[in-house]
Amino acid sequence: MPSTLEEALAAIVDTFQQYSARSGDKFKLSQCELKELLLKELPTLAPTRLRECDYNTLMSALDTNKDCEVDFTEYVRALACLCIYCHEYFRDCPPNPPCP
């Protein structure tokens, strides 16, 4: 039986592959594929009220090699940054919520 971390790693890879295979290069995310991934897989962190220019800015920041697509390395770097942000944000929270 896989561990929680193994399942998380599999989910990261599988999610990328599901969205990158939809059109064009199956090893990279186009801006449209990235936007769809964010809206469906991270709905709380990527609310629908973001404007198209916000997605353009995000794409530009993630696309470090400037090929107008996000490859797996760029995708993982973004997820790592998100993990670091969440870790810092929740650092001082109690491990378990208090009883009501």
N, C-alpha and C positions, 0 to 999 in steps of 0.2 A: 504494500500500500504506500503510495507516494506521500511524502511529508508536505506540510503546508507550503514551505518554501519551494519545493519541487513543483507543486501545482501552480504556484505563482509564476515561476519561470516559464512553465509550459503555456500559461495563459498569455504572458507577454509575447512570446514567439507566435503563438497561434493567432492572437488578435492582429498582429502586424501582417501576418500572411493572409488572413481573411480579407483585409481591406486592400492590401497592395495588389492582390490578384484580380481585382475587379476591372481594371483597365490599364492599358499601357504596359510599362515595365513591371513585371510581377515581383520584383525585388525592391521596389521603391514606391513610396506614397506620393501621389500627385496632390496638389492643393485641395482638390475636390475630395479625394479619398481621406486626406488628413482631417478635413472639416467634418466629414461624415463619422469618422472614427471618434473624434472628440465629442461630437454631439450625442452619439449613441453609447459610447463606452465610458465617458466622463461627464455625464449630464450636469452634475452639480458643480463641477469645476469649469465647464465650458458652456455657460448658459446660452440659450438661443437669442438673448438680447445683444450678443456680440455683433458688431457690424462687419461687413465684408472687409473693410480696411483693417480691422483687428486681426482677421485671419491672415491677411496679406503680411502684416507685421510679424505675426507668429511664425508664419512660413519662412519669412526672411531670416528670422533669428535661428530657427532650427536648421535651415539649409546652409550649413557651414561651408560646403564646397561649391555653393552657388550654381547648382545644376537644375534648379527649379523643381526639385523633388527631394523627399526626405527618405534617405536610405535607413537600413536597420540600425547602424551605428548612431546616426543622428537621432533616431527615435528613442533608442536606449538612453542616450545622454539626456534627452528631455525627461524621460521617466525617472532617471536618477536624480535630476534636479528637483523634480516634483516630490520624490521620496524624501530628499533632504529638507525641503521646505516643510513638508508635513511633520517630519521628525522634530524640527525646531519649533514648529507651531504648537505641537502637543507635548513638548518636553516636560512642562511643569504640571500637566494634568495628572490627577490621581489615576492609578492603574485600573481601578474599578469604580464605577459611579456609586455614590452613596445610596443607601437604601431609602426608599420614599417614606 
